[in-house]
């Protein structure tokens, strides 16, 4: 999506770049879209793509990945980038040189080609079906669009969720830029009970795929099934629009709660592997620290442990105790360094 690249550029200053072996004037035969991430905090790197769960290279011939990666490696060295990373949904061709697995996640997708009744029947009877019906009985409503009011309602719900997770939220500007740059490819949905926002999600659409990208909720109303209501509403609308797949996104392999939640939507589970070159870099020790610094804290440390770094070194020690206003500021300052 060109709009996604533009939102990345506007919000975080990432420089998008496309590589192809196709000569000028010829029909495009292959390509790989990436962003250059230049950070004084986490170093220089080339990523395809920041804040994206997956992004497949477009290749037709067996030799294409090798040619593209050779050009990328030359530029990585010339630009003094610590590493390059690709995040394909499908397995990389064996001809892709030098790349090694760096991170592994669990990816869930829901097949929307069956009829709506069959899709509902595949949902977990107690955890999902019952919550959807509960929301209907309780009179939970859904508002959708891209307006400022919905955006702010969603952001407040996302903030509550990130606060519970001891993490800062992404900056508001990121969501505003997504709306401005993606247009009708992005939609905000907010569930309300008696006018009170209780859950919200952001979905993206591209061709015949619907992507659940962000979600937040008010824990005081979890028993009302607001999130379940929103996801089911998204599936129903997707069916009306000819969507063939719902992408529920990646999960950390050790996040059993989130994985179980997605399993119960009748989703197929697959492995998502990120590939990097070089895969392993020399560890550094930060001044004043008694242990090795997790990745993402100093330049030239791989970011494969960024999540662990936040949770163990920063989140547990600082984020639970700082005021809301400072947590929002932390998101503005930190997210551009961890794409």
C-alpha positions in Angstrom: 0.0 0.0 0.0 1.6 3.3 -1.0 -0.5 5.0 1.7 1.1 2.9 4.4 4.6 4.0 3.2 3.5 7.6 3.2 2.1 7.3 6.8 5.4 5.8 7.9 7.3 8.7 6.3 5.0 11.4 7.8 5.0 9.9 11.3 8.4 8.5 11.8 10.5 9.9 9.0 11.3 6.5 7.5 12.6 6.7 4.0 10.8 4.2 1.6 12.7 2.6 -1.2 11.9 -0.1 -3.8 14.3 -2.5 -5.4 13.8 -4.2 -8.7 15.9 -5.8 -11.4 13.5 -4.5 -14.1 15.2 -2.1 -16.5 13.7 1.4 -17.0 10.8 1.5 -19.4 10.0 -2.3 -19.1 7.0 -3.8 -17.4 7.7 -4.4 -13.7 8.7 -8.0 -13.2 9.7 -8.1 -9.6 10.3 -5.9 -6.6 10.9 -5.5 -2.9 9.6 -2.5 -0.9 11.6 -1.5 2.2 12.2 1.5 4.5 15.5 2.9 5.7 15.3 3.4 9.4 18.0 5.8 10.8 18.0 6.1 14.6 20.5 7.5 17.0 19.1 5.2 19.6 18.8 1.8 17.8 21.1 2.3 14.8 20.6 2.2 11.0 18.8 -0.7 9.4 16.7 -1.5 6.3 13.4 -3.2 7.0 10.6 -4.6 4.9 8.4 -3.1 6.4 8.4 -1.3 9.7 5.2 -1.9 11.9 4.0 -4.5 9.3 3.3 -8.0 10.3 4.5 -9.3 7.0 5.4 -8.0 3.5 6.2 -10.5 0.7 8.8 -9.7 -2.0 7.2 -9.8 -5.5 9.3 -12.3 -7.4 8.6 -14.6 -10.4 11.9 -16.3 -11.2 14.2 -18.3 -9.0 17.1 -15.9 -9.4 15.2 -12.8 -8.5 15.7 -13.0 -4.7 19.4 -13.4 -5.1 19.8 -10.4 -7.4 17.7 -8.2 -5.1 19.5 -9.3 -2.0 22.9 -8.7 -3.6 21.9 -5.1 -4.4 20.5 -4.7 -0.9 23.6 -5.9 0.8 25.8 -3.5 -1.2 23.6 -0.6 -0.1 23.5 -1.9 3.5 27.3 -1.7 3.6 27.5 1.6 1.8 25.0 3.2 4.1 26.6 1.7 7.2 23.4 -0.1 8.3 23.7 -2.7 11.0 21.4 -5.2 9.2 18.6 -5.7 6.7 15.4 -7.5 7.6 12.6 -9.0 5.4 9.3 -10.1 6.8 7.6 -12.4 4.3 4.5 -14.3 5.0 5.5 -17.1 2.7 8.9 -19.0 2.9 11.8 -17.3 1.2 13.1 -19.1 -1.9 16.3 -21.0 -1.2 18.2 -18.8 -3.6 18.0 -15.9 -1.2 21.6 -15.7 0.0 22.9 -15.0 3.5 19.6 -14.5 5.2 19.0 -16.3 8.4 15.9 -16.6 10.7 15.8 -13.8 13.3 12.4 -14.0 14.9 9.4 -16.3 14.7 5.8 -15.5 15.4 2.4 -17.2 15.1 0.1 -15.8 12.3 -3.7 -16.4 12.3 -6.0 -16.0 9.3 -9.7 -16.7 9.0 -11.1 -18.2 5.8 -14.1 -16.1 4.8 -15.1 -18.0 1.7 -17.7 -20.2 3.4 -21.2 -18.9 4.1 -21.7 -16.6 7.1 -23.6 -19.3 8.9 -20.8 -21.8 8.5 -18.2 -19.2 9.6 -20.3 -18.5 12.8 -20.6 -22.2 13.4 -16.8 -22.6 13.4 -16.4 -20.0 16.2 -15.8 -21.3 19.7 -19.3 -21.8 21.2 -18.7 -20.6 24.7 -15.9 -18.0 24.3 -16.9 -16.4 21.0 -20.5 -17.2 20.0 -21.8 -16.6 23.5 -20.0 -13.2 23.8 -21.4 -12.1 20.4 -24.9 -12.9 21.5 -24.3 -11.3 24.9 -23.4 -8.0 23.2 -26.6 -8.2 21.1 -28.7 -8.7 24.2 -27.0 -5.9 26.0 -27.8 -3.5 23.2 -24.1 -2.9 22.3 -23.9 -0.8 19.2 -21.2 -0.2 16.7 -20.1 3.1 15.1 -17.6 3.1 12.2 -15.9 5.6 10.1 -12.7 7.7 10.0 -13.8 10.9 11.8 -12.0 12.8 14.6 -14.5 11.7 17.3 -14.2 8.0 16.5 -10.4 8.3 16.2 -10.2 9.9 19.7 -12.6 7.3 21.2 -10.5 4.5 19.8 -7.2 6.1 20.9 -8.5 6.4 24.5 -9.4 2.7 24.5 -6.1 1.8 23.0 -4.4 3.9 25.7 -6.2 2.0 28.4 -5.1 -1.3 26.9 -1.4 -0.3 26.5 -1.5 1.0 30.1 -2.6 -2.4 31.3 0.2 -4.0 29.3 2.7 -1.5 30.8 3.5 -0.1 27.3 3.2 3.3 25.8 0.7 3.8 23.0 1.7 4.7 19.4 1.5 8.4 18.8 -1.9 9.8 17.8 -0.3 11.2 14.7 0.3 7.7 13.4 -3.4 6.9 13.4 -4.3 10.3 11.9 -1.8 9.8 9.1 -3.2 6.3 8.5 -6.6 7.8 8.0 -5.3 10.6 5.8 -3.0 8.4 3.7 -5.1 5.2 3.3 -8.6 6.8 2.9 -11.3 4.1 2.6 -8.8 1.3 3.0 -8.8 2.0 6.8 -11.8 1.9 9.1 -12.2 2.6 12.8 -14.9 0.7 14.6 -16.1 1.6 18.2 -18.5 -0.5 20.3 -20.7 1.5 22.7 -22.9 0.7 25.6 -25.5 3.5 26.3 -23.2 5.9 24.5 -20.1 4.8 26.4 -17.2 3.6 24.3 -16.2 0.1 25.5 -14.0 -1.3 22.7 -12.5 -0.2 19.5 -10.5 -1.7 16.5 -8.8 -0.4 13.4 -8.9 -2.6 10.3 -7.2 -2.2 6.9 -8.4 -3.6 3.6 -6.4 -4.5 0.5 -7.9 -6.3 -2.4 -9.8 -9.3 -0.9 -8.1 -9.3 2.5 -9.3 -7.6 5.7 -6.6 -7.0 8.3 -7.3 -6.5 12.0 -4.4 -4.2 12.9 -5.1 -2.5 16.3 -7.5 -3.0 19.1 -8.3 -1.5 22.6 -10.9 -1.9 25.2 -12.2 -0.7 28.6 -11.6 -3.6 31.0 -14.6 -2.6 33.1 -16.9 -3.7 30.2 -15.2 -6.9 29.0 -18.1 -9.0 30.1 -20.3 -7.3 27.5 -18.4 -8.7 24.5 -17.7 -5.4 22.8 -14.5 -6.7 21.1 -16.3 -9.8 19.9 -19.1 -7.7 18.6 -16.7 -5.5 16.5 -14.8 -8.4 15.0 -18.0 -10.2 14.1 -19.4 -7.0 12.5 -16.1 -6.7 10.5 -16.5 -10.3 9.3 -20.1 -9.6 8.2 -19.2 -6.5 6.3 -16.2 -8.3 4.8 -18.5 -11.0 3.5 -20.8 -8.3 1.9 -17.7 -6.8 0.2 -16.3 -10.0 -1.2 -13.4 -10.3 1.3 -11.9 -13.8 1.3 -9.7 -13.7 4.3 -9.4 -12.0 7.7 -5.8 -11.5 8.8 -5.8 -11.4 12.6 -2.1 -10.6 12.7 0.9 -12.0 14.4 1.3 -13.1 18.0 4.4 -13.8 20.1 4.8 -17.5 20.3 4.8 -17.4 24.1 1.6 -15.3 24.3 -0.7 -18.3 24.9 -3.7 -16.1 25.8 -3.7 -14.1 22.6 -3.1 -17.3 20.5 -6.0 -19.1 22.2 -8.3 -16.1 21.6 -7.4 -16.1 17.9 -7.7 -19.9 17.6 -11.3 -19.6 18.9 -12.3 -17.5 15.9 -11.8 -20.6 13.7 -8.5 -19.2 12.4 -5.8 -21.2 10.8 -2.4 -20.9 12.5 0.9 -20.7 10.6 4.5 -19.8 11.4 5.7 -16.3 10.5 9.5 -16.0 10.2 11.5 -12.8 9.9 14.8 -13.1 8.1 17.9 -10.9 8.6 21.4 -10.4 7.4 23.6 -10.4 9.3 21.6 -12.4 11.7 23.8 -12.1 14.7 25.8 -9.0 15.8 28.3 -8.6 18.5 26.5 -7.8 21.9 27.3 -4.5 23.6 27.2 -3.5 27.2 25.7 -0.2 28.1 27.6 2.1 30.4 26.4 1.7 34.0 24.5 -1.5 33.3 25.6 -4.7 34.9 24.2 -7.0 32.3 24.0 -7.1 28.5 21.6 -4.6 27.1 18.6 -6.1 25.2 18.4 -5.2 21.5 16.9 -1.9 20.5 18.6 0.1 23.3 22.0 0.9 21.8 23.1 1.3 18.1 24.0 -1.9 16.3 22.2 -4.3 18.6 19.6 -6.4 16.8 16.1 -5.5 17.6 14.9 -9.1 17.9 14.5 -8.6 21.7 12.9 -5.1 21.6 9.7 -6.4 23.2 11.7 -8.2 25.9 13.8 -5.1 26.4 10.7 -2.9 27.1 9.1 -5.5 29.4 12.1 -6.4 31.5 14.3 -3.3 31.6 12.0 -0.4 31.1 8.3 -1.3 31.3 8.3 -3.1 34.6 10.5 -0.5 36.2 9.0 2.8 34.8 5.9 2.7 32.7 3.5 1.4 35.3 4.2 4.4 37.5 4.5 7.4 35.2 1.5 9.7 34.6 -0.7 9.2 31.6 0.6 12.4 29.9 4.2 11.2 30.2 3.3 7.7 28.9 1.9 9.3 25.7 5.0 11.4 25.4 7.1 8.2 25.7 5.2 6.7 22.8 5.9 9.7 20.7 9.6 9.5 21.5 10.2 5.7 21.3 8.1 4.2 18.5 10.2 5.8 15.7 13.2 3.9 17.1 11.7 0.4 17.1 10.1 0.0 13.7 
